[in-house]
Amino acid sequence: MAFKLDSVVPWGRTLEEYKLMFRLDDEDMLKTFAGFGDGPACFNYEMTERNGSVISFDPIYQFSKEDIEKRIEEVRVIVMQQMRENMDNYVWENIKSLDELENIRMSAMKKFLSDYEKGKAEGRYVFHELPNRLPYEEDHFDIGLSSHFLLMYTSLGYDFHIAAMSEMLRVCKEIRIFPIVDLDANKTDLINNVIGFFKKDYTVQTVKTDYEFQKGDNKLLIIRK
Ligand SMILES: C[S@@+](CC[C@H](N)C(=O)[O-])C[C@H]1O[C@@H](n2cnc3c(N)ncnc32)[C@H](O)[C@@H]1O
């Protein structure tokens, strides 16, 4: 089935948020990253500014800057309305209000948009849909990341997750996934089963992070070879 932009909710996070979610320390920051489902996050932009190495993969990168910008504007109203209705499900400590949240997200996505065409020309934003095979050899990247994509959308199913994470683990020495709950912040059977599958052949760790915005979303999954 063709990937449709109007089925995506582009909502981008910052480098600071990626550092907290994925517990990236100074040593990690020197490594090579693959960002899966990075969408309109400004992690790639901000890392590139610091001479870091990130390639972001996402099906939305098949669309033009104008199309993505239009979709972000459509989604902004809907997401902010949902946030207003569900404020009690969030921890308002680092981000203190709805206005601040909207400013942080919109500023992150503006940075992404300003970098998008340059980054595409430089091969930093690559149109790719998991679980398709990537054109890289084994262990090409040090760390593969997935923020607010894998394990969250449980409707993608067990087989999708096994195939997608296996391909990530083929091209990355380790992968980190945040959060380890579904969209309602529940730990599901699917998540337990996927983790159980990788425990057979890999070192699997669940680590607490300093990032908790949706209540209960404060754990990171690390899978190493
Ligand atoms: C909620 S956004 C998260 C964006 C970013 N990681 C962040 O946390 O700010 C989820 C992203 O997953 C992407 N996505 C959806 N299906 C995908 C697939 N099969 N392979 C890779 N990315 C996918 C979407 O296009 C979207 O950009």
The ligand as an SDF file (V2000), in Angstrom:
LIG
                    3D

 27 29  0  0  0  0  0  0  0  0999 V2000
    5.5400   10.5800   15.8180 C   0  0  0  0  0  0  0  0  0  0  0  0
    6.7590   10.7450   14.5520 S   0  0  0  0  0  0  0  0  0  0  0  0
    8.2610   10.8170   15.4950 C   0  0  0  0  0  0  0  0  0  0  0  0
    9.2770   11.7590   14.8860 C   0  0  0  0  0  0  0  0  0  0  0  0
   10.6290   11.8390   15.6080 C   0  0  0  0  0  0  0  0  0  0  0  0
   11.2520   10.5310   15.7640 N   0  0  0  0  0  0  0  0  0  0  0  0
   10.5120   12.4980   16.9570 C   0  0  0  0  0  0  0  0  0  0  0  0
   10.4280   11.7880   17.9820 O   0  0  0  0  0  0  0  0  0  0  0  0
   10.4770   13.7180   17.0250 O   0  0  0  0  0  0  0  0  0  0  0  0
    6.8200    9.0940   13.8380 C   0  0  0  0  0  0  0  0  0  0  0  0
    7.5750    9.0360   12.5210 C   0  0  0  0  0  0  0  0  0  0  0  0
    7.6260    7.6600   12.0840 O   0  0  0  0  0  0  0  0  0  0  0  0
    7.6150    7.6690   10.6730 C   0  0  0  0  0  0  0  0  0  0  0  0
    7.2640    6.3570   10.1050 N   0  0  0  0  0  0  0  0  0  0  0  0
    6.0260    5.8470    9.8730 C   0  0  0  0  0  0  0  0  0  0  0  0
    6.1230    4.6270    9.2860 N   0  0  0  0  0  0  0  0  0  0  0  0
    7.4410    4.3620    9.1390 C   0  0  0  0  0  0  0  0  0  0  0  0
    8.1880    3.2580    8.6020 C   0  0  0  0  0  0  0  0  0  0  0  0
    7.5830    2.1770    8.1050 N   0  0  0  0  0  0  0  0  0  0  0  0
    9.5500    3.3270    8.6150 N   0  0  0  0  0  0  0  0  0  0  0  0
   10.1830    4.4050    9.1470 C   0  0  0  0  0  0  0  0  0  0  0  0
    9.5370    5.4900    9.6700 N   0  0  0  0  0  0  0  0  0  0  0  0
    8.1780    5.4550    9.6670 C   0  0  0  0  0  0  0  0  0  0  0  0
    6.5870    8.7520   10.3450 C   0  0  0  0  0  0  0  0  0  0  0  0
    6.7040    9.1930    9.0020 O   0  0  0  0  0  0  0  0  0  0  0  0
    6.9320    9.8260   11.3840 C   0  0  0  0  0  0  0  0  0  0  0  0
    7.8280   10.7660   10.8640 O   0  0  0  0  0  0  0  0  0  0  0  0
  1  2  1  0
  2  3  1  0
  2 10  1  0
  3  4  1  0
  4  5  1  0
  5  6  1  0
  5  7  1  0
  7  8  2  0
  7  9  1  0
 10 11  1  0
 11 12  1  0
 11 26  1  0
 12 13  1  0
 13 14  1  0
 13 24  1  0
 14 15  1  0
 14 23  1  0
 15 16  2  0
 16 17  1  0
 17 18  1  0
 17 23  2  0
 18 19  1  0
 18 20  2  0
 20 21  1  0
 21 22  2  0
 22 23  1  0
 24 25  1  0
 24 26  1  0
 26 27  1  0
M  CHG  2   2   1   9  -1
M  END
$$$$
